[in-house]
């Protein structure tokens, strides 16, 4: 197994050509994909929770209805 003693010489060698990890130069694209996914997930979660809350509000449960053991409370 070879050891690297000087990173500057190693990274400037023709064999390596400066690539330390795959997909070098695509960091902004991956960041954009991650942010879009994060926003989509939050919007989807918020809309489904809002829908669930509206469904419960239409049932018009009272403050003491949990004492009567109503299903789907």
CHARMM-style PDB file with segment names, atoms N, HN, CA, C and O in Angstrom:
ATOM      1  N   UNK     1       0.844  -1.170   0.000  1.00  0.00      PROA
ATOM      2  CA  UNK     1       0.000   0.000   0.000  1.00  0.00      PROA
ATOM      3  C   UNK     1       0.887   1.231   0.000  1.00  0.00      PROA
ATOM      4  O   UNK     1       1.820   1.329   0.797  1.00  0.00      PROA
ATOM      5  N   UNK     2       0.606   2.153  -0.874  1.00  0.00      PROA
ATOM      6  HN  UNK     2      -0.151   2.073  -1.522  1.00  0.00      PROA
ATOM      7  CA  UNK     2       1.410   3.360  -0.980  1.00  0.00      PROA
ATOM      8  C   UNK     2       0.937   4.394   0.020  1.00  0.00      PROA
ATOM      9  O   UNK     2      -0.249   4.482   0.338  1.00  0.00      PROA
ATOM     10  N   UNK     3       1.874   5.162   0.501  1.00  0.00      PROA
ATOM     11  HN  UNK     3       2.837   5.090   0.243  1.00  0.00      PROA
ATOM     12  CA  UNK     3       1.529   6.264   1.398  1.00  0.00      PROA
ATOM     13  C   UNK     3       1.850   7.574   0.701  1.00  0.00      PROA
ATOM     14  O   UNK     3       2.783   7.649  -0.098  1.00  0.00      PROA
ATOM     15  N   UNK     4       1.095   8.575   0.999  1.00  0.00      PROA
ATOM     16  HN  UNK     4       0.337   8.514   1.648  1.00  0.00      PROA
ATOM     17  CA  UNK     4       1.292   9.898   0.413  1.00  0.00      PROA
ATOM     18  C   UNK     4       1.992  10.756   1.447  1.00  0.00      PROA
ATOM     19  O   UNK     4       1.493  10.940   2.557  1.00  0.00      PROA
ATOM     20  N   UNK     5       3.141  11.274   1.079  1.00  0.00      PROA
ATOM     21  HN  UNK     5       3.546  11.124   0.177  1.00  0.00      PROA
ATOM     22  CA  UNK     5       3.876  12.136   2.009  1.00  0.00      PROA
ATOM     23  C   UNK     5       3.723  13.607   1.661  1.00  0.00      PROA
ATOM     24  O   UNK     5       3.894  14.466   2.526  1.00  0.00      PROA
ATOM     25  N   UNK     6       3.402  13.912   0.396  1.00  0.00      PROA
ATOM     26  HN  UNK     6       3.264  13.214  -0.307  1.00  0.00      PROA
ATOM     27  CA  UNK     6       3.254  15.297  -0.018  1.00  0.00      PROA
ATOM     28  C   UNK     6       1.992  15.399  -0.886  1.00  0.00      PROA
ATOM     29  O   UNK     6       1.989  14.961  -2.037  1.00  0.00      PROA
ATOM     30  N   UNK     7       0.942  15.969  -0.338  1.00  0.00      PROA
ATOM     31  HN  UNK     7       0.945  16.324   0.597  1.00  0.00      PROA
ATOM     32  CA  UNK     7      -0.333  16.040  -1.038  1.00  0.00      PROA
ATOM     33  C   UNK     7      -0.271  16.948  -2.263  1.00  0.00      PROA
ATOM     34  O   UNK     7      -0.967  16.696  -3.246  1.00  0.00      PROA
ATOM     35  N   UNK     8       0.529  17.973  -2.223  1.00  0.00      PROA
ATOM     36  HN  UNK     8       1.094  18.178  -1.424  1.00  0.00      PROA
ATOM     37  CA  UNK     8       0.619  18.886  -3.364  1.00  0.00      PROA
ATOM     38  C   UNK     8       1.179  18.161  -4.579  1.00  0.00      PROA
ATOM     39  O   UNK     8       0.651  18.294  -5.683  1.00  0.00      PROA
ATOM     40  N   UNK     9       2.252  17.393  -4.377  1.00  0.00      PROA
ATOM     41  HN  UNK     9       2.681  17.285  -3.480  1.00  0.00      PROA
ATOM     42  CA  UNK     9       2.804  16.616  -5.488  1.00  0.00      PROA
ATOM     43  C   UNK     9       1.837  15.536  -5.942  1.00  0.00      PROA
ATOM     44  O   UNK     9       1.713  15.261  -7.136  1.00  0.00      PROA
ATOM     45  N   UNK    10       1.158  14.934  -4.992  1.00  0.00      PROA
ATOM     46  HN  UNK    10       1.258  15.158  -4.022  1.00  0.00      PROA
ATOM     47  CA  UNK    10       0.226  13.850  -5.333  1.00  0.00      PROA
ATOM     48  C   UNK    10      -0.944  14.360  -6.170  1.00  0.00      PROA
ATOM     49  O   UNK    10      -1.293  13.745  -7.177  1.00  0.00      PROA
ATOM     50  N   UNK    11      -1.550  15.469  -5.770  1.00  0.00      PROA
ATOM     51  HN  UNK    11      -1.267  15.969  -4.952  1.00  0.00      PROA
ATOM     52  CA  UNK    11      -2.728  15.986  -6.472  1.00  0.00      PROA
ATOM     53  C   UNK    11      -2.388  16.634  -7.807  1.00  0.00      PROA
ATOM     54  O   UNK    11      -3.252  16.754  -8.676  1.00  0.00      PROA
ATOM     55  N   UNK    12      -1.152  17.047  -7.974  1.00  0.00      PROA
ATOM     56  HN  UNK    12      -0.451  16.949  -7.268  1.00  0.00      PROA
ATOM     57  CA  UNK    12      -0.773  17.650  -9.245  1.00  0.00      PROA
ATOM     58  C   UNK    12      -0.202  16.625 -10.227  1.00  0.00      PROA
ATOM     59  O   UNK    12       0.152  16.992 -11.348  1.00  0.00      PROA
ATOM     60  N   UNK    13      -0.105  15.377  -9.844  1.00  0.00      PROA
ATOM     61  HN  UNK    13      -0.393  15.079  -8.934  1.00  0.00      PROA
ATOM     62  CA  UNK    13       0.412  14.341 -10.737  1.00  0.00      PROA
ATOM     63  C   UNK    13      -0.597  14.076 -11.854  1.00  0.00      PROA
ATOM     64  O   UNK    13      -1.803  14.238 -11.662  1.00  0.00      PROA
ATOM     65  N   UNK    14      -0.099  13.672 -13.012  1.00  0.00      PROA
ATOM     66  HN  UNK    14       0.880  13.540 -13.168  1.00  0.00      PROA
ATOM     67  CA  UNK    14      -0.982  13.402 -14.158  1.00  0.00      PROA
ATOM     68  C   UNK    14      -1.930  12.242 -13.885  1.00  0.00      PROA
ATOM     69  O   UNK    14      -3.064  12.230 -14.363  1.00  0.00      PROA
ATOM     70  N   UNK    15      -1.468  11.290 -13.131  1.00  0.00      PROA
ATOM     71  HN  UNK    15      -0.546  11.300 -12.742  1.00  0.00      PROA
ATOM     72  CA  UNK    15      -2.274  10.104 -12.836  1.00  0.00      PROA
ATOM     73  C   UNK    15      -3.529  10.474 -12.037  1.00  0.00      PROA
ATOM     74  O   UNK    15      -4.607   9.934 -12.284  1.00  0.00      PROA
ATOM     75  N   UNK    16      -3.386  11.377 -11.100  1.00  0.00      PROA
ATOM     76  HN  UNK    16      -2.510  11.815 -10.900  1.00  0.00      PROA
ATOM     77  CA  UNK    16      -4.509  11.758 -10.234  1.00  0.00      PROA
ATOM     78  C   UNK    16      -5.306  12.893 -10.857  1.00  0.00      PROA
ATOM     79  O   UNK    16      -6.535  12.881 -10.787  1.00  0.00      PROA
ATOM     80  N   UNK    17      -4.672  13.835 -11.439  1.00  0.00      PROA
ATOM     81  HN  UNK    17      -3.673  13.845 -11.496  1.00  0.00      PROA
ATOM     82  CA  UNK    17      -5.245  15.009 -12.100  1.00  0.00      PROA
ATOM     83  C   UNK    17      -6.180  15.814 -11.210  1.00  0.00      PROA
ATOM     84  O   UNK    17      -7.143  16.396 -11.709  1.00  0.00      PROA
ATOM     85  N   UNK    18      -5.925  15.862  -9.912  1.00  0.00      PROA
ATOM     86  HN  UNK    18      -5.143  15.389  -9.506  1.00  0.00      PROA
ATOM     87  CA  UNK    18      -6.646  16.745  -9.010  1.00  0.00      PROA
ATOM     88  C   UNK    18      -7.969  16.246  -8.488  1.00  0.00      PROA
ATOM     89  O   UNK    18      -8.557  16.890  -7.619  1.00  0.00      PROA
ATOM     90  N   UNK    19      -8.464  15.127  -8.977  1.00  0.00      PROA
ATOM     91  HN  UNK    19      -7.987  14.604  -9.683  1.00  0.00      PROA
ATOM     92  CA  UNK    19      -9.764  14.627  -8.520  1.00  0.00      PROA
ATOM     93  C   UNK    19      -9.591  13.885  -7.200  1.00  0.00      PROA
ATOM     94  O   UNK    19      -8.932  12.847  -7.143  1.00  0.00      PROA
ATOM     95  N   UNK    20     -10.180  14.417  -6.157  1.00  0.00      PROA
ATOM     96  HN  UNK    20     -10.716  15.260  -6.203  1.00  0.00      PROA
ATOM     97  CA  UNK    20     -10.075  13.798  -4.843  1.00  0.00      PROA
ATOM     98  C   UNK    20     -11.301  12.931  -4.562  1.00  0.00      PROA
ATOM     99  O   UNK    20     -11.195  11.928  -3.856  1.00  0.00      PROA
ATOM    100  N   UNK    21     -12.443  13.295  -5.095  1.00  0.00      PROA
ATOM    101  HN  UNK    21     -12.529  14.110  -5.669  1.00  0.00      PROA
ATOM    102  CA  UNK    21     -13.676  12.544  -4.904  1.00  0.00      PROA
ATOM    103  C   UNK    21     -14.477  12.586  -6.204  1.00  0.00      PROA
ATOM    104  O   UNK    21     -14.246  13.455  -7.044  1.00  0.00      PROA
ATOM    105  N   UNK    22     -15.414  11.657  -6.376  1.00  0.00      PROA
ATOM    106  HN  UNK    22     -15.602  10.950  -5.694  1.00  0.00      PROA
ATOM    107  CA  UNK    22     -16.179  11.617  -7.633  1.00  0.00      PROA
ATOM    108  C   UNK    22     -17.149  12.793  -7.757  1.00  0.00      PROA
ATOM    109  O   UNK    22     -17.538  13.407  -6.764  1.00  0.00      PROA
ATOM    110  N   UNK    23     -17.526  13.087  -8.991  1.00  0.00      PROA
ATOM    111  HN  UNK    23     -17.210  12.588  -9.798  1.00  0.00      PROA
ATOM    112  CA  UNK    23     -18.469  14.157  -9.328  1.00  0.00      PROA
ATOM    113  C   UNK    23     -17.970  15.519  -8.861  1.00  0.00      PROA
ATOM    114  O   UNK    23     -18.742  16.342  -8.370  1.00  0.00      PROA
ATOM    115  N   UNK    24     -16.683  15.741  -9.018  1.00  0.00      PROA
ATOM    116  HN  UNK    24     -16.055  15.072  -9.416  1.00  0.00      PROA
ATOM    117  CA  UNK    24     -16.076  17.000  -8.638  1.00  0.00      PROA
ATOM    118  C   UNK    24     -16.667  18.134  -9.476  1.00  0.00      PROA
ATOM    119  O   UNK    24     -16.723  18.039 -10.702  1.00  0.00      PROA
ATOM    120  N   UNK    25     -17.103  19.195  -8.821  1.00  0.00      PROA
ATOM    121  HN  UNK    25     -17.058  19.273  -7.825  1.00  0.00      PROA
ATOM    122  CA  UNK    25     -17.673  20.342  -9.512  1.00  0.00      PROA
ATOM    123  C   UNK    25     -19.188  20.337  -9.590  1.00  0.00      PROA
ATOM    124  O   UNK    25     -19.776  21.264 -10.147  1.00  0.00      PROA
ATOM    125  N   UNK    26     -19.835  19.312  -9.042  1.00  0.00      PROA
ATOM    126  HN  UNK    26     -19.357  18.559  -8.590  1.00  0.00      PROA
ATOM    127  CA  UNK    26     -21.299  19.244  -9.101  1.00  0.00      PROA
ATOM    128  C   UNK    26     -21.940  19.523  -7.740  1.00  0.00      PROA
ATOM    129  O   UNK    26     -23.098  19.171  -7.513  1.00  0.00      PROA
ATOM    130  N   UNK    27     -21.190  20.151  -6.840  1.00  0.00      PROA
ATOM    131  HN  UNK    27     -20.249  20.437  -7.024  1.00  0.00      PROA
ATOM    132  CA  UNK    27     -21.704  20.369  -5.481  1.00  0.00      PROA
ATOM    133  C   UNK    27     -22.948  21.249  -5.472  1.00  0.00      PROA
ATOM    134  O   UNK    27     -23.882  20.990  -4.712  1.00  0.00      PROA
ATOM    135  N   UNK    28     -22.971  22.294  -6.314  1.00  0.00      PROA
ATOM    136  HN  UNK    28     -22.213  22.504  -6.931  1.00  0.00      PROA
ATOM    137  CA  UNK    28     -24.128  23.205  -6.338  1.00  0.00      PROA
ATOM    138  C   UNK    28     -25.374  22.506  -6.846  1.00  0.00      PROA
ATOM    139  O   UNK    28     -26.482  22.790  -6.392  1.00  0.00      PROA
ATOM    140  N   UNK    29     -25.193  21.590  -7.787  1.00  0.00      PROA
ATOM    141  HN  UNK    29     -24.292  21.359  -8.156  1.00  0.00      PROA
ATOM    142  CA  UNK    29     -26.349  20.848  -8.296  1.00  0.00      PROA
ATOM    143  C   UNK    29     -26.931  19.971  -7.192  1.00  0.00      PROA
ATOM    144  O   UNK    29     -28.147  19.924  -7.007  1.00  0.00      PROA
ATOM    145  N   UNK    30     -26.058  19.276  -6.458  1.00  0.00      PROA
ATOM    146  HN  UNK    30     -25.070  19.314  -6.608  1.00  0.00      PROA
ATOM    147  CA  UNK    30     -26.543  18.411  -5.368  1.00  0.00      PROA
ATOM    148  C   UNK    30     -27.176  19.229  -4.252  1.00  0.00      PROA
ATOM    149  O   UNK    30     -28.159  18.804  -3.646  1.00  0.00      PROA
ATOM    150  N   UNK    31     -26.615  20.401  -3.981  1.00  0.00      PROA
ATOM    151  HN  UNK    31     -25.816  20.746  -4.473  1.00  0.00      PROA
ATOM    152  CA  UNK    31     -27.212  21.273  -2.969  1.00  0.00      PROA
ATOM    153  C   UNK    31     -28.597  21.734  -3.404  1.00  0.00      PROA
ATOM    154  O   UNK    31     -29.530  21.761  -2.601  1.00  0.00      PROA
ATOM    155  N   UNK    32     -28.725  22.092  -4.663  1.00  0.00      PROA
ATOM    156  HN  UNK    32     -27.967  22.070  -5.315  1.00  0.00      PROA
ATOM    157  CA  UNK    32     -30.019  22.520  -5.189  1.00  0.00      PROA
ATOM    158  C   UNK    32     -31.036  21.381  -5.119  1.00  0.00      PROA
ATOM    159  O   UNK    32     -32.187  21.606  -4.745  1.00  0.00      PROA
ATOM    160  N   UNK    33     -30.632  20.182  -5.469  1.00  0.00      PROA
ATOM    161  HN  UNK    33     -29.697  19.999  -5.772  1.00  0.00      PROA
ATOM    162  CA  UNK    33     -31.519  19.015  -5.386  1.00  0.00      PROA
ATOM    163  C   UNK    33     -31.954  18.787  -3.939  1.00  0.00      PROA
ATOM    164  O   UNK    33     -33.126  18.516  -3.677  1.00  0.00      PROA
ATOM    165  N   UNK    34     -31.014  18.896  -3.003  1.00  0.00      PROA
ATOM    166  HN  UNK    34     -30.062  19.116  -3.216  1.00  0.00      PROA
ATOM    167  CA  UNK    34     -31.336  18.680  -1.591  1.00  0.00      PROA
ATOM    168  C   UNK    34     -32.309  19.739  -1.077  1.00  0.00      PROA
ATOM    169  O   UNK    34     -33.238  19.407  -0.340  1.00  0.00      PROA
ATOM    170  N   UNK    35     -32.118  20.995  -1.446  1.00  0.00      PROA
ATOM    171  HN  UNK    35     -31.364  21.265  -2.045  1.00  0.00      PROA
ATOM    172  CA  UNK    35     -33.007  22.073  -0.991  1.00  0.00      PROA
ATOM    173  C   UNK    35     -34.402  21.902  -1.585  1.00  0.00      PROA
ATOM    174  O   UNK    35     -35.399  22.096  -0.890  1.00  0.00      PROA
ATOM    175  N   UNK    36     -34.479  21.542  -2.858  1.00  0.00      PROA
ATOM    176  HN  UNK    36     -33.669  21.384  -3.423  1.00  0.00      PROA
ATOM    177  CA  UNK    36     -35.787  21.325  -3.486  1.00  0.00      PROA
ATOM    178  C   UNK    36     -36.509  20.163  -2.823  1.00  0.00      PROA
ATOM    179  O   UNK    36     -37.709  20.252  -2.561  1.00  0.00      PROA
ATOM    180  N   UNK    37     -35.795  19.072  -2.546  1.00  0.00      PROA
ATOM    181  HN  UNK    37     -34.820  19.000  -2.759  1.00  0.00      PROA
ATOM    182  CA  UNK    37     -36.414  17.932  -1.859  1.00  0.00      PROA
ATOM    183  C   UNK    37     -36.876  18.336  -0.473  1.00  0.00      PROA
ATOM    184  O   UNK    37     -37.971  17.952  -0.059  1.00  0.00      PROA
ATOM    185  N   UNK    38     -36.071  19.102   0.260  1.00  0.00      PROA
ATOM    186  HN  UNK    38     -35.182  19.414  -0.076  1.00  0.00      PROA
ATOM    187  CA  UNK    38     -36.420  19.530   1.605  1.00  0.00      PROA
ATOM    188  C   UNK    38     -37.685  20.388   1.592  1.00  0.00      PROA
ATOM    189  O   UNK    38     -38.573  20.199   2.423  1.00  0.00      PROA
ATOM    190  N   UNK    39     -37.766  21.329   0.651  1.00  0.00      PROA
ATOM    191  HN  UNK    39     -37.044  21.482  -0.024  1.00  0.00      PROA
ATOM    192  CA  UNK    39     -38.957  22.172   0.543  1.00  0.00      PROA
ATOM    193  C   UNK    39     -40.185  21.358   0.160  1.00  0.00      PROA
ATOM    194  O   UNK    39     -41.263  21.555   0.722  1.00  0.00      PROA
ATOM    195  N   UNK    40     -40.028  20.441  -0.797  1.00  0.00      PROA
ATOM    196  HN  UNK    40     -39.153  20.281  -1.254  1.00  0.00      PROA
ATOM    197  CA  UNK    40     -41.149  19.590  -1.206  1.00  0.00      PROA
ATOM    198  C   UNK    40     -41.658  18.770  -0.022  1.00  0.00      PROA
ATOM    199  O   UNK    40     -42.867  18.650   0.177  1.00  0.00      PROA
ATOM    200  N   UNK    41     -40.743  18.207   0.761  1.00  0.00      PROA
ATOM    201  HN  UNK    41     -39.761  18.304   0.600  1.00  0.00      PROA
ATOM    202  CA  UNK    41     -41.136  17.380   1.906  1.00  0.00      PROA
ATOM    203  C   UNK    41     -41.910  18.206   2.930  1.00  0.00      PROA
ATOM    204  O   UNK    41     -42.915  17.739   3.467  1.00  0.00      PROA
ATOM    205  N   UNK    42     -41.455  19.421   3.204  1.00  0.00      PROA
ATOM    206  HN  UNK    42     -40.639  19.800   2.768  1.00  0.00      PROA
ATOM    207  CA  UNK    42     -42.156  20.265   4.181  1.00  0.00      PROA
ATOM    208  C   UNK    42     -43.537  20.671   3.684  1.00  0.00      PROA
ATOM    209  O   UNK    42     -44.492  20.655   4.460  1.00  0.00      PROA
ATOM    210  N   UNK    43     -43.666  21.029   2.429  1.00  0.00      PROA
ATOM    211  HN  UNK    43     -42.890  21.042   1.798  1.00  0.00      PROA
ATOM    212  CA  UNK    43     -44.970  21.417   1.883  1.00  0.00      PROA
ATOM    213  C   UNK    43     -45.918  20.229   1.896  1.00  0.00      PROA
ATOM    214  O   UNK    43     -47.083  20.374   2.268  1.00  0.00      PROA
ATOM    215  N   UNK    44     -45.441  19.062   1.499  1.00  0.00      PROA
ATOM    216  HN  UNK    44     -44.495  18.944   1.197  1.00  0.00      PROA
ATOM    217  CA  UNK    44     -46.282  17.864   1.494  1.00  0.00      PROA
ATOM    218  C   UNK    44     -46.734  17.495   2.905  1.00  0.00      PROA
ATOM    219  O   UNK    44     -47.902  17.168   3.119  1.00  0.00      PROA
ATOM    220  N   UNK    45     -45.824  17.545   3.855  1.00  0.00      PROA
ATOM    221  HN  UNK    45     -44.876  17.811   3.681  1.00  0.00      PROA
ATOM    222  CA  UNK    45     -46.165  17.215   5.239  1.00  0.00      PROA
ATOM    223  C   UNK    45     -47.158  18.221   5.812  1.00  0.00      PROA
ATOM    224  O   UNK    45     -48.122  17.840   6.476  1.00  0.00      PROA
ATOM    225  N   UNK    46     -46.925  19.488   5.557  1.00  0.00      PROA
ATOM    226  HN  UNK    46     -46.142  19.798   5.017  1.00  0.00      PROA
ATOM    227  CA  UNK    46     -47.832  20.519   6.083  1.00  0.00      PROA
ATOM    228  C   UNK    46     -49.226  20.387   5.497  1.00  0.00      PROA
ATOM    229  O   UNK    46     -50.216  20.539   6.213  1.00  0.00      PROA
ATOM    230  N   UNK    47     -49.316  20.106   4.201  1.00  0.00      PROA
ATOM    231  HN  UNK    47     -48.512  19.983   3.619  1.00  0.00      PROA
ATOM    232  CA  UNK    47     -50.641  19.989   3.588  1.00  0.00      PROA
ATOM    233  C   UNK    47     -51.376  18.755   4.090  1.00  0.00      PROA
ATOM    234  O   UNK    47     -52.592  18.802   4.281  1.00  0.00      PROA
ATOM    235  N   UNK    48     -50.662  17.646   4.310  1.00  0.00      PROA
ATOM    236  HN  UNK    48     -49.674  17.608   4.155  1.00  0.00      PROA
ATOM    237  CA  UNK    48     -51.346  16.452   4.813  1.00  0.00      PROA
ATOM    238  C   UNK    48     -51.779  16.640   6.259  1.00  0.00      PROA
ATOM    239  O   UNK    48     -52.844  16.163   6.649  1.00  0.00      PROA
ATOM    240  N   UNK    49     -50.964  17.332   7.066  1.00  0.00      PROA
ATOM    241  HN  UNK    49     -50.098  17.720   6.749  1.00  0.00      PROA
ATOM    242  CA  UNK    49     -51.367  17.601   8.439  1.00  0.00      PROA
ATOM    243  C   UNK    49     -52.553  18.570   8.480  1.00  0.00      PROA
ATOM    244  O   UNK    49     -53.448  18.420   9.312  1.00  0.00      PROA
ATOM    245  N   UNK    50     -52.560  19.545   7.601  1.00  0.00      PROA
ATOM    246  HN  UNK    50     -51.833  19.667   6.925  1.00  0.00      PROA
ATOM    247  CA  UNK    50     -53.677  20.494   7.538  1.00  0.00      PROA
ATOM    248  C   UNK    50     -54.959  19.763   7.158  1.00  0.00      PROA
ATOM    249  O   UNK    50     -56.025  20.035   7.710  1.00  0.00      PROA
ATOM    250  N   UNK    51     -54.848  18.837   6.216  1.00  0.00      PROA
ATOM    251  HN  UNK    51     -53.982  18.616   5.768  1.00  0.00      PROA
ATOM    252  CA  UNK    51     -56.008  18.055   5.802  1.00  0.00      PROA
ATOM    253  C   UNK    51     -56.542  17.211   6.961  1.00  0.00      PROA
ATOM    254  O   UNK    51     -57.753  17.095   7.146  1.00  0.00      PROA
ATOM    255  N   UNK    52     -55.640  16.630   7.729  1.00  0.00      PROA
ATOM    256  HN  UNK    52     -54.656  16.724   7.578  1.00  0.00      PROA
ATOM    257  CA  UNK    52     -56.050  15.821   8.878  1.00  0.00      PROA
ATOM    258  C   UNK    52     -56.717  16.690   9.947  1.00  0.00      PROA
ATOM    259  O   UNK    52     -57.711  16.283  10.548  1.00  0.00      PROA
ATOM    260  N   UNK    53     -56.175  17.879  10.182  1.00  0.00      PROA
ATOM    261  HN  UNK    53     -55.367  18.210   9.694  1.00  0.00      PROA
ATOM    262  CA  UNK    53     -56.774  18.777  11.166  1.00  0.00      PROA
ATOM    263  C   UNK    53     -58.155  19.260  10.731  1.00  0.00      PROA
ATOM    264  O   UNK    53     -59.064  19.378  11.553  1.00  0.00      PROA
ATOM    265  N   UNK    54     -58.310  19.538   9.446  1.00  0.00      PROA
ATOM    266  HN  UNK    54     -57.571  19.442   8.778  1.00  0.00      PROA
ATOM    267  CA  UNK    54     -59.624  19.948   8.943  1.00  0.00      PROA
ATOM    268  C   UNK    54     -60.638  18.810   9.065  1.00  0.00      PROA
ATOM    269  O   UNK    54     -61.808  19.052   9.363  1.00  0.00      PROA
ATOM    270  N   UNK    55     -60.198  17.581   8.839  1.00  0.00      PROA
ATOM    271  HN  UNK    55     -59.248  17.384   8.597  1.00  0.00      PROA
ATOM    272  CA  UNK    55     -61.077  16.420   8.981  1.00  0.00      PROA
ATOM    273  C   UNK    55     -61.552  16.282  10.419  1.00  0.00      PROA
ATOM    274  O   UNK    55     -62.726  16.006  10.667  1.00  0.00      PROA
ATOM    275  N   UNK    56     -60.636  16.475  11.373  1.00  0.00      PROA
ATOM    276  HN  UNK    56     -59.682  16.699  11.172  1.00  0.00      PROA
ATOM    277  CA  UNK    56     -61.024  16.399  12.778  1.00  0.00      PROA
ATOM    278  C   UNK    56     -61.926  17.576  13.166  1.00  0.00      PROA
ATOM    279  O   UNK    56     -62.832  17.409  13.983  1.00  0.00      PROA
ATOM    280  N   UNK    57     -61.694  18.750  12.598  1.00  0.00      PROA
ATOM    281  HN  UNK    57     -60.959  18.886  11.935  1.00  0.00      PROA
ATOM    282  CA  UNK    57     -62.514  19.918  12.922  1.00  0.00      PROA
ATOM    283  C   UNK    57     -63.933  19.741  12.406  1.00  0.00      PROA
ATOM    284  O   UNK    57     -64.876  20.231  13.026  1.00  0.00      PROA
ATOM    285  N   UNK    58     -64.104  19.045  11.276  1.00  0.00      PROA
ATOM    286  HN  UNK    58     -63.338  18.647  10.773  1.00  0.00      PROA
ATOM    287  CA  UNK    58     -65.456  18.819  10.744  1.00  0.00      PROA
ATOM    288  C   UNK    58     -66.272  17.902  11.648  1.00  0.00      PROA
ATOM    289  O   UNK    58     -67.501  17.954  11.618  1.00  0.00      PROA
ATOM    290  N   UNK    59     -65.624  17.072  12.445  1.00  0.00      PROA
ATOM    291  HN  UNK    59     -64.625  17.030  12.469  1.00  0.00      PROA
ATOM    292  CA  UNK    59     -66.352  16.172  13.348  1.00  0.00      PROA
ATOM    293  C   UNK    59     -66.905  16.907  14.557  1.00  0.00      PROA
ATOM    294  O   UNK    59     -67.784  16.392  15.248  1.00  0.00      PROA
ATOM    295  N   UNK    60     -66.401  18.105  14.819  1.00  0.00      PROA
ATOM    296  HN  UNK    60     -65.687  18.524  14.258  1.00  0.00      PROA
ATOM    297  CA  UNK    60     -66.864  18.971  15.907  1.00  0.00      PROA
ATOM    298  C   UNK    60     -66.857  18.267  17.257  1.00  0.00      PROA
ATOM    299  O   UNK    60     -67.868  18.225  17.957  1.00  0.00      PROA
ATOM    300  N   UNK    61     -65.711  17.722  17.607  1.00  0.00      PROA
ATOM    301  HN  UNK    61     -64.889  17.757  17.038  1.00  0.00      PROA
ATOM    302  CA  UNK    61     -65.567  17.116  18.928  1.00  0.00      PROA
ATOM    303  C   UNK    61     -65.548  18.202  19.990  1.00  0.00      PROA
ATOM    304  O   UNK    61     -65.009  19.288  19.776  1.00  0.00      PROA
ATOM    305  N   UNK    62     -66.129  17.903  21.114  1.00  0.00      PROA
ATOM    306  HN  UNK    62     -66.567  17.021  21.288  1.00  0.00      PROA
ATOM    307  CA  UNK    62     -66.121  18.828  22.238  1.00  0.00      PROA
ATOM    308  C   UNK    62     -64.926  18.564  23.135  1.00  0.00      PROA
ATOM    309  O   UNK    62     -64.183  17.604  22.929  1.00  0.00      PROA
ATOM    310  N   UNK    63     -64.749  19.403  24.110  1.00  0.00      PROA
ATOM    311  HN  UNK    63     -65.352  20.183  24.277  1.00  0.00      PROA
ATOM    312  CA  UNK    63     -63.611  19.291  25.012  1.00  0.00      PROA
ATOM    313  C   UNK    63     -63.656  18.061  25.893  1.00  0.00      PROA
ATOM    314  O   UNK    63     -62.607  17.583  26.326  1.00  0.00      PROA
ATOM    315  N   UNK    64     -64.844  17.531  26.175  1.00  0.00      PROA
ATOM    316  HN  UNK    64     -65.696  17.919  25.823  1.00  0.00      PROA
ATOM    317  CA  UNK    64     -64.972  16.369  27.054  1.00  0.00      PROA
ATOM    318  C   UNK    64     -65.340  15.092  26.308  1.00  0.00      PROA
ATOM    319  O   UNK    64     -65.634  14.079  26.943  1.00  0.00      PROA
ATOM    320  N   UNK    65     -65.331  15.114  24.993  1.00  0.00      PROA
ATOM    321  HN  UNK    65     -65.092  15.937  24.477  1.00  0.00      PROA
ATOM    322  CA  UNK    65     -65.709  13.925  24.226  1.00  0.00      PROA
ATOM    323  C   UNK    65     -64.728  12.772  24.408  1.00  0.00      PROA
ATOM    324  O   UNK    65     -65.102  11.615  24.216  1.00  0.00      PROA
ATOM    325  N   UNK    66     -63.492  13.061  24.773  1.00  0.00      PROA
ATOM    326  HN  UNK    66     -63.189  14.001  24.929  1.00  0.00      PROA
ATOM    327  CA  UNK    66     -62.538  11.976  24.970  1.00  0.00      PROA
ATOM    328  C   UNK    66     -62.934  11.088  26.150  1.00  0.00      PROA
ATOM    329  O   UNK    66     -62.495   9.942  26.239  1.00  0.00      PROA
ATOM    330  N   UNK    67     -63.760  11.612  27.052  1.00  0.00      PROA
ATOM    331  HN  UNK    67     -64.117  12.543  26.979  1.00  0.00      PROA
ATOM    332  CA  UNK    67     -64.211  10.822  28.197  1.00  0.00      PROA
ATOM    333  C   UNK    67     -65.243   9.774  27.781  1.00  0.00      PROA
ATOM    334  O   UNK    67     -65.447   8.793  28.495  1.00  0.00      PROA
ATOM    335  N   UNK    68     -65.888   9.972  26.643  1.00  0.00      PROA
ATOM    336  HN  UNK    68     -65.721  10.769  26.063  1.00  0.00      PROA
ATOM    337  CA  UNK    68     -66.887   9.021  26.160  1.00  0.00      PROA
ATOM    338  C   UNK    68     -66.262   7.936  25.285  1.00  0.00      PROA
ATOM    339  O   UNK    68     -66.982   7.098  24.743  1.00  0.00      PROA
ATOM    340  N   UNK    69     -64.943   7.936  25.137  1.00  0.00      PROA
ATOM    341  HN  UNK    69     -64.358   8.617  25.577  1.00  0.00      PROA
ATOM    342  CA  UNK    69     -64.217   6.937  24.376  1.00  0.00      PROA
ATOM    343  C   UNK    69     -64.692   6.902  22.917  1.00  0.00      PROA
ATOM    344  O   UNK    69     -65.062   5.849  22.398  1.00  0.00      PROA
ATOM    345  N   UNK    70     -64.675   8.059  22.277  1.00  0.00      PROA
ATOM    346  HN  UNK    70     -64.374   8.914  22.699  1.00  0.00      PROA
ATOM    347  CA  UNK    70     -65.061   8.151  20.871  1.00  0.00      PROA
ATOM    348  C   UNK    70     -63.907   7.644  20.010  1.00  0.00      PROA
ATOM    349  O   UNK    70     -62.777   8.109  20.157  1.00  0.00      PROA
ATOM    350  N   UNK    71     -64.184   6.683  19.103  1.00  0.00      PROA
ATOM    351  HN  UNK    71     -65.102   6.305  18.984  1.00  0.00      PROA
ATOM    352  CA  UNK    71     -63.090   6.201  18.242  1.00  0.00      PROA
ATOM    353  C   UNK    71     -62.616   7.298  17.287  1.00  0.00      PROA
ATOM    354  O   UNK    71     -63.354   8.238  16.992  1.00  0.00      PROA
ATOM    355  N   UNK    72     -61.411   7.171  16.821  1.00  0.00      PROA
ATOM    356  HN  UNK    72     -60.812   6.407  17.061  1.00  0.00      PROA
ATOM    357  CA  UNK    72     -60.765   8.129  15.924  1.00  0.00      PROA
ATOM    358  C   UNK    72     -60.701   9.516  16.545  1.00  0.00      PROA
ATOM    359  O   UNK    72     -60.846  10.518  15.844  1.00  0.00      PROA
ATOM    360  N   UNK    73     -60.489   9.581  17.824  1.00  0.00      PROA
ATOM    361  HN  UNK    73     -60.371   8.768  18.393  1.00  0.00      PROA
ATOM    362  CA  UNK    73     -60.341  10.871  18.487  1.00  0.00      PROA
ATOM    363  C   UNK    73     -59.020  11.399  18.115  1.00  0.00      PROA
ATOM    364  OT1 UNK    73     -58.647  12.489  18.549  1.00  0.00      PROA
TER     365      UNK     73
END
